[in-house]
C-alpha cells in the first residue's frame, strides 16, 4: 500500500507509530503528529446517450484503447460537480442525471476512483484536445471495446449488471 515517506509540513522522514484503534500510522517526530496517508480523488463517467441505449467511450494520449471519460476532483469540489465539469471541459457537453456507480482505490496513481453514470443533455459533442477519438457503442459493444482488464471495464461491467 502507498504511504508518504516524508512529512508534508516539515519534510522530516516519517516513522510508523501505533495509534489506538488505528494500528501503525505514519508519524512525524518533529511535528509530534500522525500523518494519515493522503491520496488523489478522481471521477470516471459512464456517459449515456440521451436518446438511444448507447455509451460513449474515448481514446486519449495516443493510446489505442477505448476508456471512460475521467478527471481529477479539484480541492473543495464535490465529486458530482467534478463529473459535470469534466464532461463540459473534455466533451463540450452538459451532463445530466449524474448517479454514483461504485468506487475503487487505484494504487498505481494513488487515486480513489469514484465512478458515476450520467446522461448527456444532447448528443452534440465538442471534444477538447485531450480527446483523440470518441465513439458511441451499444451496451454489449462498449463492453467488448473498452480496455481489457482495466478499472474502466470493471466499472462498466458493474453498471451493466445493475441495468439487467
DSSP file (Angstrom, degrees, kcal/mol; ACC not computed):
  #  RESIDUE AA STRUCTURE BP1 BP2  ACC     N-H-->O    O-->H-N    N-H-->O    O-->H-N    TCO  KAPPA ALPHA  PHI   PSI    X-CA   Y-CA   Z-CA
    1    1 A X              0   0    0      0, 0.0     2,-0.3     0, 0.0   106,-0.0   0.000 360.0 360.0 360.0 148.1    0.0    0.0    0.0
    2    2 A X        +     0   0    0     35,-0.0     2,-0.3   105,-0.0    35,-0.0  -0.568 360.0 171.1 -78.7 130.5    1.2    3.5   -0.8
    3    3 A X        -     0   0    0     -2,-0.3     2,-0.1    34,-0.1    33,-0.1  -0.995  36.6-109.0-136.1 145.1    2.4    5.7    2.1
    4    4 A X        -     0   0    0     -2,-0.3     3,-0.1    31,-0.2    31,-0.1  -0.420  20.6-156.2 -66.7 149.4    4.1    9.1    2.2
    5    5 A X  S    S+     0   0    0      1,-0.1     9,-3.0    -2,-0.1     2,-0.3   0.727  72.1  42.8 -98.1 -28.8    7.7    8.9    3.2
    6    6 A X  B    S-A   13   0A   0      7,-0.3     7,-0.2    22,-0.0     2,-0.2  -0.888  91.4 -97.6-124.3 151.4    8.1   12.5    4.4
    7    7 A X     >  -     0   0    0      5,-2.9     4,-1.5    -2,-0.3    -2,-0.0  -0.445  25.2-144.1 -65.2 131.2    6.0   14.9    6.5
    8    8 A X  T  4 S+     0   0    0     -2,-0.2    -1,-0.2     1,-0.2    27,-0.0   0.667  97.0  46.3 -72.8 -15.1    4.1   17.2    4.2
    9    9 A X  T  4 S+     0   0    0      3,-0.1    -1,-0.2     1,-0.0    -2,-0.0   0.881 132.4   7.0 -91.9 -45.1    4.5   20.0    6.8
   10   10 A X  T  4 S-     0   0    0      2,-0.1    -2,-0.2     0, 0.0    -4,-0.0   0.576  89.9-119.5-119.3 -12.0    8.2   19.9    7.7
   11   11 A X     <  +     0   0    0     -4,-1.5    -3,-0.1     1,-0.3     2,-0.1   0.452  58.5 148.4  88.7  -0.5    9.9   17.4    5.4
   12   12 A X        -     0   0    0     -6,-0.1    -5,-2.9     1,-0.1    -1,-0.3  -0.413  58.5-101.4 -68.0 142.0   11.1   15.0    8.2
   13   13 A X  B     -A    6   0A   0     -7,-0.2    16,-0.4    -2,-0.1    -7,-0.3  -0.466  43.3-125.1 -63.5 132.2   11.2   11.3    7.3
   14   14 A X        -     0   0    0     -9,-3.0     2,-0.2    -2,-0.2    14,-0.2  -0.507  23.0-163.8 -81.3 147.4    8.1    9.6    8.8
   15   15 A X  E     -B   27   0B   0     12,-2.5    12,-3.6    -2,-0.2     2,-0.4  -0.694  27.0-104.7-113.8 173.7    8.3    6.6   11.1
   16   16 A X  E     +B   26   0B   0     10,-0.3     2,-0.4    -2,-0.2    10,-0.2  -0.877  37.8 179.2-102.7 138.3    5.4    4.3   12.0
   17   17 A X  E     -B   25   0B   0      8,-2.3     8,-2.6    -2,-0.4     2,-0.3  -0.996  31.6-110.4-137.6 140.9    3.8    4.6   15.4
   18   18 A X  E     -B   24   0B   0     -2,-0.4     2,-0.5     6,-0.2     6,-0.2  -0.533  30.0-168.3 -74.4 132.2    1.0    2.6   16.9
   19   19 A X  E >>  -B   23   0B   0      4,-2.7     3,-2.6    -2,-0.3     4,-2.3  -0.990  32.5-105.1-122.1 124.2   -2.2    4.6   17.4
   20   20 A X  T 34 S+     0   0    0     -2,-0.5     0, 0.0     1,-0.3     0, 0.0  -0.180 103.2   3.5 -49.5 131.5   -5.0    3.0   19.5
   21   21 A X  T 34 S+     0   0    0      1,-0.1    -1,-0.3     0, 0.0    -3,-0.0   0.484 129.2  64.1  68.1   7.4   -7.9    1.7   17.3
   22   22 A X  T <4 S-     0   0    0     -3,-2.6     2,-0.2     1,-0.2    -2,-0.2   0.604  88.3-143.9-124.5 -29.0   -6.0    2.7   14.1
   23   23 A X  E  <  -B   19   0B   0     -4,-2.3    -4,-2.7     2,-0.1     2,-0.5  -0.646  59.9  -5.1  94.6-156.3   -2.9    0.5   14.1
   24   24 A X  E    S+B   18   0B   0     -6,-0.2     2,-0.4    -2,-0.2    -6,-0.2  -0.659  72.6 178.9 -79.8 123.1    0.5    1.6   12.8
   25   25 A X  E     -B   17   0B   0     -8,-2.6    -8,-2.3    -2,-0.5    11,-0.1  -0.949  37.9 -95.6-125.8 141.1    0.3    5.1   11.3
   26   26 A X  E     -B   16   0B   0     -2,-0.4     9,-3.2     9,-0.4     2,-0.4  -0.328  48.6-166.1 -54.8 137.0    3.0    7.3    9.7
   27   27 A X  E     -BC  15  34B   0    -12,-3.6   -12,-2.5     7,-0.3     2,-0.7  -0.986  20.0-141.6-135.0 138.1    4.2    9.7   12.4
   28   28 A X  E  >> - C   0  33B   0      5,-2.9     4,-1.9    -2,-0.4     5,-1.1  -0.890   7.7-166.1-100.3 114.8    6.3   12.8   12.3
   29   29 A X  T  45S+     0   0    0     -2,-0.7    -1,-0.2   -16,-0.4   -15,-0.1   0.852  88.9  51.8 -65.6 -35.3    8.8   13.0   15.2
   30   30 A X  T  45S+     0   0    0      1,-0.2    -1,-0.2     3,-0.1    -2,-0.0   0.942 119.5  32.3 -69.1 -48.6    9.5   16.7   14.6
   31   31 A X  T  45S-     0   0    0      2,-0.2    -2,-0.2   -19,-0.0    -1,-0.2   0.708  99.7-134.2 -81.0 -20.7    5.8   17.8   14.5
   32   32 A X  T  <5 +     0   0    0     -4,-1.9     2,-0.3     1,-0.3    -3,-0.2   0.843  65.0 117.7  69.9  33.5    4.7   15.3   17.0
   33   33 A X  E   < -C   28   0B   0     -5,-1.1    -5,-2.9     2,-0.0    -1,-0.3  -0.967  68.0-114.7-136.5 148.8    1.7   14.3   14.9
   34   34 A X  E     -C   27   0B   0     -2,-0.3     2,-0.6    -7,-0.2    -7,-0.3  -0.553  24.0-151.1 -73.7 144.5    0.3   11.4   13.0
   35   35 A X        -     0   0    0     -9,-3.2    -9,-0.4    -2,-0.2   -31,-0.2  -0.845   9.0-152.7-122.1  92.0    0.2   11.8    9.2
   36   36 A X        -     0   0    0     -2,-0.6   -11,-0.1     1,-0.1   -33,-0.0  -0.396  35.5 -94.8 -63.2 139.2   -2.6    9.8    7.8
   37   37 A X        -     0   0    0     -2,-0.1     2,-0.3     1,-0.1    -1,-0.1  -0.251  41.6-151.8 -58.3 139.0   -1.9    8.8    4.2
   38   38 A X        -     0   0    0     -3,-0.1     2,-0.3     0, 0.0    -1,-0.1  -0.728  14.8-178.5-108.2 162.8   -3.4   11.1    1.6
   39   39 A X        -     0   0    0     -2,-0.3    72,-0.2    73,-0.0     2,-0.1  -0.960  29.3 -96.5-152.8 164.9   -4.4   10.2   -1.9
   40   40 A X  E     -d  111   0C   0     70,-2.9    72,-3.0    -2,-0.3     2,-0.4  -0.448  30.2-144.8 -80.2 159.0   -5.8   11.7   -5.1
   41   41 A X  E     +d  112   0C   0     32,-0.3    32,-2.8    70,-0.2     2,-0.3  -0.998  23.5 170.0-128.2 131.7   -9.5   11.6   -5.9
   42   42 A X  E     -dE 113  72C   0     70,-2.4    72,-2.8    -2,-0.4     2,-0.4  -0.925  22.2-139.1-136.8 160.4  -10.8   11.3   -9.4
   43   43 A X  E     -dE 114  71C   0     28,-3.2    28,-2.4    -2,-0.3     2,-0.3  -0.916  10.5-167.3-117.5 147.3  -14.1   10.6  -11.2
   44   44 A X  E     -dE 115  70C   0     70,-2.0    72,-2.6    -2,-0.4     2,-0.4  -0.975  14.6-145.4-130.0 150.8  -14.8    8.4  -14.2
   45   45 A X  E     -dE 116  69C   0     24,-3.0     2,-0.9    -2,-0.3    24,-0.8  -0.950  18.8-151.8-128.8 132.1  -18.0    8.5  -16.1
   46   46 A X  E     -d  117   0C   0     70,-2.8    72,-2.4    -2,-0.4     2,-0.6  -0.885  34.2-152.4 -89.6 104.8  -20.2    6.1  -18.0
   47   47 A X  E     -dF 118  56C   0     -2,-0.9     9,-2.4     9,-0.6     2,-0.3  -0.737   8.2-157.1 -93.2 119.0  -21.6    8.6  -20.4
   48   48 A X  E     -dF 119  55C   0     70,-3.4    72,-2.0    -2,-0.6     7,-0.2  -0.745  18.9-116.5 -99.8 141.1  -25.1    7.6  -21.7
   49   49 A X        -     0   0    0      5,-2.6     5,-0.2    -2,-0.3    74,-0.1  -0.476  21.6-133.1 -68.4 141.6  -26.6    8.8  -25.0
   50   50 A X  S    S+     0   0    0      1,-0.2    -1,-0.1    -2,-0.1     3,-0.1   0.686  98.0  22.6 -73.7 -16.7  -29.8   10.9  -24.4
   51   51 A X  S    S+     0   0    0      1,-0.1     2,-0.3     3,-0.0    -1,-0.2   0.604 119.4  44.9-124.7 -17.8  -31.9    9.1  -27.0
   52   52 A X  S    S-     0   0    0      2,-0.1     2,-2.4    86,-0.0    -3,-0.3  -0.884  86.2-102.6-129.4 157.9  -30.5    5.7  -27.6
   53   53 A X  S    S+     0   0    0     -2,-0.3    86,-0.8    -5,-0.1     2,-0.3  -0.449  79.7 123.4 -78.3  70.1  -29.2    2.8  -25.4
   54   54 A X  E     - G   0 138C   0     -2,-2.4    -5,-2.6    84,-0.2     2,-0.3  -0.927  49.0-147.9-132.3 155.1  -25.6    3.7  -26.2
   55   55 A X  E     -FG  48 137C   0     82,-3.1    82,-2.7    -2,-0.3     2,-0.5  -0.927  17.3-126.0-123.5 147.3  -22.5    4.6  -24.2
   56   56 A X  E     -FG  47 136C   0     -9,-2.4    -9,-0.6    -2,-0.3     2,-0.4  -0.808  24.9-177.1 -96.4 128.3  -19.6    6.9  -25.1
   57   57 A X  E     - G   0 135C   0     78,-2.4    78,-2.2    -2,-0.5     2,-0.3  -0.933   9.0-158.4-119.3 149.0  -16.0    5.7  -25.0
   58   58 A X  E     -HG  67 134C   0      9,-2.5     9,-2.8    -2,-0.4     2,-0.4  -0.803  12.8-143.0-123.5 163.6  -13.0    7.8  -25.7
   59   59 A X  E     - G   0 133C   0     74,-2.6    73,-2.6    -2,-0.3    74,-1.4  -0.981  27.4-178.5-121.8 140.6   -9.3    7.4  -26.7
   60   60 A X  E >   + G   0 131C   0      5,-0.4     3,-2.2    -2,-0.4    71,-0.1  -0.949  49.2  12.7-138.9 157.1   -6.7    9.7  -25.2
   61   61 A X  T 3  S-     0   0    0     69,-0.6    -1,-0.1    -2,-0.3     3,-0.1   0.752 120.3 -62.7  54.4  35.1   -3.0   10.5  -25.3
   62   62 A X  T 3  S+     0   0    0      1,-0.2    -1,-0.3    -3,-0.1     2,-0.2   0.575  97.5 139.7  72.5   9.2   -2.2    8.4  -28.4
   63   63 A X    <   -     0   0    0     -3,-2.2    -1,-0.2     1,-0.1    -3,-0.1  -0.619  52.3-139.1 -87.9 147.9   -3.2    5.2  -26.8
   64   64 A X  S    S+     0   0    0     -2,-0.2     2,-0.2    -3,-0.1    -1,-0.1   0.672  70.7  94.8 -80.4 -16.4   -5.2    2.6  -28.8
   65   65 A X  S    S-     0   0    0     -5,-0.1    -5,-0.4     1,-0.1     2,-0.4  -0.462  71.6-126.9 -83.3 146.4   -7.7    1.5  -26.1
   66   66 A X  B     +j  146   0D   0     79,-0.9    81,-2.6    -2,-0.2     2,-0.2  -0.726  38.8 168.1 -83.9 139.3  -11.1    2.9  -25.5
   67   67 A X  B     -H   58   0C   0     -9,-2.8    -9,-2.5    -2,-0.4     2,-0.2  -0.776  36.6 -85.6-138.2 179.7  -11.7    4.1  -21.9
   68   68 A X        -     0   0    0     -2,-0.2     2,-0.2   -11,-0.2   -22,-0.1  -0.631  49.3 -99.1 -87.4 152.1  -14.2    6.1  -19.9
   69   69 A X  E     +E   45   0C   0    -24,-0.8   -24,-3.0   -13,-0.3     2,-0.3  -0.506  58.0 164.6 -65.6 139.5  -14.0    9.8  -19.6
   70   70 A X  E     +E   44   0C   0    -26,-0.3     2,-0.3    -2,-0.2   -26,-0.2  -0.969  16.6 164.9-154.8 164.9  -12.3   10.7  -16.3
   71   71 A X  E     -E   43   0C   0    -28,-2.4   -28,-3.2    -2,-0.3     2,-0.2  -0.958  38.3 -83.1-175.9 165.0  -10.6   13.5  -14.4
   72   72 A X  E     -E   42   0C   0     -2,-0.3     2,-0.5   -30,-0.3   -30,-0.3  -0.470  38.4-118.3 -80.9 149.2   -9.4   14.6  -11.0
   73   73 A X        -     0   0    0    -32,-2.8   -32,-0.3    -2,-0.2     2,-0.1  -0.738  31.7-129.0 -83.6 128.9  -11.6   16.2   -8.4
   74   74 A X    >   -     0   0    0     -2,-0.5     3,-2.2     4,-0.2     2,-0.1  -0.446  35.1 -86.0 -76.4 152.7  -10.5   19.7   -7.5
   75   75 A X  T 3  S+     0   0    0      1,-0.3    -1,-0.1    -2,-0.1     3,-0.1  -0.374 117.6  15.5 -58.1 130.9   -9.9   20.8   -3.9
   76   76 A X  T 3  S+     0   0    0      1,-0.3     2,-0.3    -2,-0.1    -1,-0.3   0.414 102.2 118.1  85.4  -1.4  -13.2   22.0   -2.5
   77   77 A X    <   -     0   0    0     -3,-2.2    -1,-0.3     1,-0.0     2,-0.1  -0.770  63.3-125.3-100.9 141.4  -15.3   20.4   -5.3
   78   78 A X     >  -     0   0    0     -2,-0.3     4,-1.9     1,-0.1    -4,-0.2  -0.471  23.9-118.0 -76.4 157.2  -17.9   17.7   -4.9
   79   79 A X  H  > S+     0   0    0      1,-0.2     4,-2.0     2,-0.2     5,-0.1   0.901 115.4  54.0 -62.0 -40.7  -17.5   14.5   -6.9
   80   80 A X  H  > S+     0   0    0      1,-0.2     4,-1.8     2,-0.2    -1,-0.2   0.897 108.9  47.7 -62.3 -40.7  -20.8   15.2   -8.7
   81   81 A X  H  > S+     0   0    0      1,-0.2     4,-2.6     2,-0.2    -1,-0.2   0.842 107.8  56.4 -68.6 -32.2  -19.7   18.7   -9.7
   82   82 A X  H  X S+     0   0    0     -4,-1.9     4,-2.9     2,-0.2     5,-0.2   0.890 105.2  52.5 -64.6 -38.2  -16.4   17.2  -10.9
   83   83 A X  H  X S+     0   0    0     -4,-2.0     4,-2.3     2,-0.2     5,-0.2   0.954 112.0  44.9 -59.1 -50.5  -18.4   14.9  -13.2
   84   84 A X  H  X S+     0   0    0     -4,-1.8     4,-1.9     1,-0.2    11,-0.3   0.907 115.8  47.1 -62.0 -43.5  -20.3   17.9  -14.7
   85   85 A X  H  X S+     0   0    0     -4,-2.6     4,-3.1     2,-0.2     5,-0.2   0.929 112.2  48.7 -65.2 -46.6  -17.1   20.0  -15.1
   86   86 A X  H  X>S+     0   0    0     -4,-2.9     4,-2.9     1,-0.2     5,-0.5   0.893 110.9  50.3 -63.8 -40.1  -15.1   17.2  -16.7
   87   87 A X  I  X>S+     0   0    0     -4,-2.3     4,-1.7    -5,-0.2     6,-1.3   0.908 114.2  46.0 -62.9 -41.0  -17.9   16.4  -19.2
   88   88 A X  I  X5S+     0   0    0     -4,-1.9     4,-1.2     4,-0.2    -2,-0.2   0.940 118.0  41.8 -65.9 -47.5  -18.1   20.1  -20.1
   89   89 A X  I  <5S+     0   0    0     -4,-3.1    -2,-0.2     2,-0.2    -3,-0.2   0.943 125.3  31.3 -67.0 -49.3  -14.3   20.5  -20.4
   90   90 A X  I  <5S+     0   0    0     -4,-2.9    38,-2.0    -5,-0.2    41,-0.2   0.852 134.6  23.8 -83.1 -35.3  -13.4   17.3  -22.2
   91   91 A X  I  <<S-     0   0    0     -4,-1.7    35,-3.1    -5,-0.5    -3,-0.2   0.548  90.6-128.7-109.5  -9.4  -16.5   16.7  -24.3
   92   92 A X  S  <<S+     0   0    0     -4,-1.2     2,-0.3    -5,-0.5    -4,-0.2   0.874  71.8 116.1  61.7  36.5  -18.0   20.2  -24.6
   93   93 A X        -     0   0    0     -6,-1.3     2,-0.5    -9,-0.1    -1,-0.2  -0.826  68.5-112.3-132.5 168.0  -21.3   18.7  -23.4
   94   94 A X        -     0   0    0     -2,-0.3    27,-2.9    28,-0.2     2,-0.4  -0.918  25.9-146.8-108.6 123.3  -23.7   19.0  -20.5
   95   95 A X  E     +I  120   0C   0     -2,-0.5     2,-0.3   -11,-0.3    25,-0.2  -0.702  21.6 174.3 -87.4 136.0  -24.1   16.1  -18.1
   96   96 A X  E     +I  119   0C   0     23,-3.8    23,-2.7    -2,-0.4    -2,-0.0  -0.884  55.8  33.8-131.2 165.9  -27.5   15.5  -16.5
   97   97 A X  E    S-     0   0C   0     -2,-0.3     2,-0.5    21,-0.2    -1,-0.2   0.947  72.8-168.5  54.3  56.7  -28.8   12.7  -14.3
   98   98 A X  E     +     0   0C   0     20,-0.2     2,-0.4    -3,-0.2    20,-0.2  -0.669   8.9 178.2 -81.2 123.3  -25.5   12.0  -12.5
   99   99 A X  E     -I  117   0C   0     18,-3.0    18,-3.0    -2,-0.5     2,-0.1  -0.992  29.0-118.7-133.6 132.7  -25.6    8.8  -10.5
  100  100 A X  E     +I  116   0C   0     -2,-0.4    16,-0.3    16,-0.2     3,-0.1  -0.422  29.4 174.8 -67.3 138.6  -23.0    7.1   -8.4
  101  101 A X  E     -     0   0C   0     14,-3.2     2,-0.3     1,-0.3    15,-0.2   0.776  52.1 -56.5-106.1 -69.1  -22.0    3.6   -9.5
  102  102 A X  E     -I  115   0C   0     13,-0.8    13,-3.1     2,-0.0    -1,-0.3  -0.972  42.5-128.5-167.0 173.4  -19.1    2.4   -7.4
  103  103 A X  E     +I  114   0C   0     -2,-0.3     2,-0.3    11,-0.2    11,-0.2  -0.911  16.9 177.9-132.8 159.9  -15.5    3.3   -6.2
  104  104 A X  E     -I  113   0C   0      9,-2.0     9,-2.7    -2,-0.3     2,-0.3  -0.941  31.9-115.8-159.6 141.3  -12.2    1.6   -6.1
  105  105 A X  E     -I  112   0C   0     -2,-0.3     2,-0.6     7,-0.2     7,-0.2  -0.625  24.3-154.4 -75.8 134.9   -8.7    2.6   -5.0
  106  106 A X  E > > -I  111   0C   0      5,-3.6     5,-2.0    -2,-0.3     3,-1.0  -0.897   6.1-167.4-115.5  99.3   -6.2    2.6   -7.9
  107  107 A X  G > 5S+     0   0    0     -2,-0.6     3,-1.3     1,-0.2    -1,-0.1   0.828  75.9  68.1 -61.1 -39.3   -2.7    2.0   -6.4
  108  108 A X  G 3 5S+     0   0    0      1,-0.3    -1,-0.2     2,-0.1    -2,-0.0   0.840 119.1  23.4 -54.6 -32.4   -0.6    2.9   -9.5
  109  109 A X  G < 5S-     0   0    0     -3,-1.0    -1,-0.3     2,-0.1   -69,-0.3   0.260 106.2-119.8-114.3  12.3   -1.6    6.6   -9.3
  110  110 A X  T < 5 +     0   0    0     -3,-1.3   -70,-2.9    -4,-0.4     2,-0.4   0.931  66.4 145.2  51.3  51.3   -2.6    6.6   -5.5
  111  111 A X  E   < -dI  40 106C   0     -5,-2.0    -5,-3.6   -72,-0.2     2,-0.8  -0.965  54.1-141.2-129.4 133.7   -6.1    7.6   -6.5
  112  112 A X  E     -dI  41 105C   0    -72,-3.0   -70,-2.4    -2,-0.4     2,-0.5  -0.850  29.0-151.4 -86.7 114.5   -9.5    6.8   -5.2
  113  113 A X  E     -dI  42 104C   0     -9,-2.7    -9,-2.0    -2,-0.8     2,-0.6  -0.789   9.6-165.2 -93.3 125.3  -11.6    6.5   -8.3
  114  114 A X  E     -dI  43 103C   0    -72,-2.8   -70,-2.0    -2,-0.5     2,-0.4  -0.951  11.0-155.1-109.9 117.1  -15.3    7.4   -8.0
  115  115 A X  E     +dI  44 102C   0    -13,-3.1   -14,-3.2    -2,-0.6   -13,-0.8  -0.791  16.4 173.7-102.1 136.1  -17.4    6.1  -10.9
  116  116 A X  E     -dI  45 100C   0    -72,-2.6   -70,-2.8    -2,-0.4     2,-0.4  -0.892  24.5-137.7-129.3 157.7  -20.6    7.6  -12.0
  117  117 A X  E     +dI  46  99C   0    -18,-3.0   -18,-3.0    -2,-0.3     2,-0.3  -0.914  29.1 172.8-108.9 149.8  -23.1    7.2  -14.8
  118  118 A X  E     -d   47   0C   0    -72,-2.4   -70,-3.4    -2,-0.4     2,-0.4  -0.991  25.5-134.5-151.5 153.3  -24.5   10.3  -16.4
  119  119 A X  E     -dI  48  96C   0    -23,-2.7   -23,-3.8    -2,-0.3     2,-0.3  -0.842  25.5-122.6-105.1 147.1  -26.7   11.1  -19.4
  120  120 A X  E     - I   0  95C   0    -72,-2.0   -25,-0.2    -2,-0.4     3,-0.1  -0.651  13.6-129.8 -86.5 147.2  -25.9   14.0  -21.8
  121  121 A X  S    S-     0   0    0    -27,-2.9     2,-0.3    -2,-0.3    -1,-0.1   0.894  92.6  -5.9 -61.7 -40.0  -28.4   16.7  -22.3
  122  122 A X  S    S-     0   0    0    -28,-0.3   -28,-0.2     2,-0.2    -1,-0.2  -0.949  72.9-112.6-147.8 168.1  -28.0   16.2  -26.1
  123  123 A X  S    S+     0   0    0     -2,-0.3     2,-0.5    -3,-0.1    -2,-0.0   0.412  75.9 116.2 -86.8   2.7  -25.7   14.1  -28.2
  124  124 A X        -     0   0    0      2,-0.0     2,-0.4   -32,-0.0    -2,-0.2  -0.619  47.7-168.5 -76.6 122.5  -23.7   17.0  -29.7
  125  125 A X        -     0   0    0     -2,-0.5   -33,-0.2   -32,-0.1     2,-0.2  -0.880  24.8-177.4-116.4 144.9  -20.1   16.8  -28.7
  126  126 A X        -     0   0    0    -35,-3.1   -33,-0.1    -2,-0.4    -2,-0.0  -0.638  25.0-162.5-134.1  74.0  -17.3   19.4  -28.9
  127  127 A X        -     0   0    0     -2,-0.2   -36,-0.3   -36,-0.1   -37,-0.1  -0.210   8.8-133.1 -65.6 148.7  -14.3   17.5  -27.5
  128  128 A X    >   -     0   0    0    -38,-2.0     3,-1.5   -39,-0.1    -1,-0.1  -0.169  40.3 -80.0 -87.2-172.6  -11.1   19.3  -26.4
  129  129 A X  T 3  S+     0   0    0      1,-0.3   -39,-0.1    -2,-0.1    -2,-0.1   0.614 121.3  71.3 -68.5 -13.2   -7.5   18.5  -27.2
  130  130 A X  T 3  S+     0   0    0    -70,-0.1     2,-0.6   -40,-0.1   -69,-0.6   0.728  86.4  76.2 -73.6 -20.5   -7.4   15.8  -24.5
  131  131 A X  E <   +G   60   0C   0     -3,-1.5   -71,-0.2   -41,-0.2     3,-0.1  -0.824  52.8 179.6 -98.5 118.4   -9.7   13.5  -26.6
  132  132 A X  E    S-     0   0C   0    -73,-2.6     2,-0.3    -2,-0.6   -72,-0.2   0.879  72.3 -17.1 -79.8 -41.5   -8.0   11.8  -29.6
  133  133 A X  E     -G   59   0C   0    -74,-1.4   -74,-2.6     2,-0.0    -1,-0.3  -0.981  58.8-164.1-158.7 159.0  -11.2   10.0  -30.7
  134  134 A X  E     -G   58   0C   0     -2,-0.3     2,-0.3   -76,-0.2   -76,-0.2  -0.983   6.0-177.2-147.1 157.5  -14.6    9.0  -29.4
  135  135 A X  E     -G   57   0C   0    -78,-2.2   -78,-2.4    -2,-0.3     2,-0.4  -0.979  24.7-126.1-157.0 142.0  -17.4    6.7  -30.4
  136  136 A X  E     -G   56   0C   0     -2,-0.3     2,-0.3   -80,-0.2   -80,-0.2  -0.744  32.1-174.9 -86.5 136.8  -20.9    5.7  -29.3
  137  137 A X  E     -G   55   0C   0    -82,-2.7   -82,-3.1    -2,-0.4     2,-0.1  -0.968  28.4-115.3-129.6 145.8  -21.4    1.9  -28.7
  138  138 A X  E  >  -G   54   0C   0     -2,-0.3     4,-2.6   -84,-0.2     5,-0.2  -0.369  49.5 -94.9 -67.9 166.9  -24.4   -0.1  -27.8
  139  139 A X  H  > S+     0   0    0    -86,-0.8     4,-1.8     1,-0.2     5,-0.2   0.890 123.9  45.3 -56.4 -47.7  -24.0   -1.7  -24.3
  140  140 A X  H  > S+     0   0    0      1,-0.2     4,-1.5     2,-0.2    -1,-0.2   0.906 114.9  48.0 -64.9 -41.5  -22.6   -5.1  -25.5
  141  141 A X  H  > S+     0   0    0      2,-0.2     4,-2.2     1,-0.2    -1,-0.2   0.863 106.6  57.5 -68.0 -35.4  -20.2   -3.5  -27.9
  142  142 A X  H  X S+     0   0    0     -4,-2.6     4,-1.8     1,-0.2    -1,-0.2   0.928 106.7  48.9 -59.9 -44.1  -19.0   -1.0  -25.3
  143  143 A X  H  < S+     0   0    0     -4,-1.8    -1,-0.2     1,-0.2    -2,-0.2   0.853 112.7  48.4 -64.5 -34.6  -18.0   -3.9  -23.0
  144  144 A X  H  < S+     0   0    0     -4,-1.5    -1,-0.2     1,-0.2    -2,-0.2   0.822 116.8  41.7 -72.6 -32.1  -16.2   -5.6  -25.9
  145  145 A X  H  < S+     0   0    0     -4,-2.2   -79,-0.9    -5,-0.1    -2,-0.2   0.653  88.4 101.9 -94.5 -16.6  -14.3   -2.4  -26.9
  146  146 A X  B  < S-j   66   0D   0     -4,-1.8   -79,-0.2    -5,-0.2     4,-0.1  -0.340  93.5 -76.5 -70.3 152.3  -13.3   -1.0  -23.5
  147  147 A X    >   -     0   0    0    -81,-2.6     3,-1.0     1,-0.1     6,-0.4  -0.202  56.7-115.4 -51.8 125.0   -9.7   -1.5  -22.4
  148  148 A X  T 3  S+     0   0    0      1,-0.2     3,-0.1    -3,-0.1    -1,-0.1  -0.271  90.8   7.3 -63.3 148.5   -9.4   -5.1  -21.2
  149  149 A X  T 3  S+     0   0    0      1,-0.2     2,-0.3     2,-0.1    -1,-0.2   0.806 100.0 135.1  51.7  36.6   -8.6   -5.8  -17.6
  150  150 A X  S <> S-     0   0    0     -3,-1.0     4,-1.8     1,-0.1    -1,-0.2  -0.716  71.2-117.7-110.6 163.2   -9.0   -2.1  -16.7
  151  151 A X  H  > S+     0   0    0     -2,-0.3     4,-2.6     1,-0.2     5,-0.2   0.863 117.3  59.3 -63.2 -35.6  -10.7   -0.4  -13.8
  152  152 A X  H  > S+     0   0    0      1,-0.2     4,-2.6     2,-0.2    -1,-0.2   0.910 105.0  48.4 -59.3 -43.0  -12.9    1.2  -16.5
  153  153 A X  H  > S+     0   0    0     -6,-0.4     4,-2.8     2,-0.2    -1,-0.2   0.893 110.1  51.9 -65.8 -38.9  -14.1   -2.3  -17.6
  154  154 A X  H  X S+     0   0    0     -4,-1.8     4,-2.2     2,-0.2    -2,-0.2   0.936 112.0  45.8 -62.2 -45.9  -14.8   -3.3  -14.0
  155  155 A X  H  X S+     0   0    0     -4,-2.6     4,-2.3     2,-0.2    -2,-0.2   0.925 114.3  48.1 -62.6 -45.0  -16.9   -0.1  -13.5
  156  156 A X  H  X S+     0   0    0     -4,-2.6     4,-2.8     1,-0.2     5,-0.2   0.910 110.7  51.1 -64.1 -42.5  -18.7   -0.7  -16.8
  157  157 A X  H  X S+     0   0    0     -4,-2.8     4,-2.3     1,-0.2    -1,-0.2   0.922 110.8  48.6 -60.4 -45.1  -19.4   -4.3  -16.1
  158  158 A X  H  X S+     0   0    0     -4,-2.2     4,-1.4     2,-0.2    -1,-0.2   0.912 112.9  47.9 -61.9 -42.9  -20.8   -3.5  -12.6
  159  159 A X  H  X S+     0   0    0     -4,-2.3     4,-1.0     1,-0.2     3,-0.3   0.925 111.3  49.7 -65.1 -44.4  -23.1   -0.8  -14.1
  160  160 A X  H >X S+     0   0    0     -4,-2.8     3,-0.6     1,-0.2     4,-0.6   0.886 107.3  55.1 -62.3 -38.5  -24.3   -3.1  -16.9
  161  161 A X  H >< S+     0   0    0     -4,-2.3     3,-0.6     1,-0.2    -1,-0.2   0.841 105.5  53.1 -63.3 -31.8  -25.1   -5.8  -14.3
  162  162 A X  H 3< S+     0   0    0     -4,-1.4    -1,-0.2    -3,-0.3    -2,-0.2   0.730 101.8  60.5 -73.1 -22.2  -27.3   -3.3  -12.4
  163  163 A X  H <<        0   0    0     -4,-1.0    -1,-0.2    -3,-0.6    -2,-0.2   0.636 360.0 360.0 -80.9 -13.7  -29.2   -2.5  -15.6
  164  164 A X    <<        0   0    0     -3,-0.6    -1,-0.2    -4,-0.6    -2,-0.1   0.461 360.0 360.0 -80.5 360.0  -30.4   -6.1  -16.0
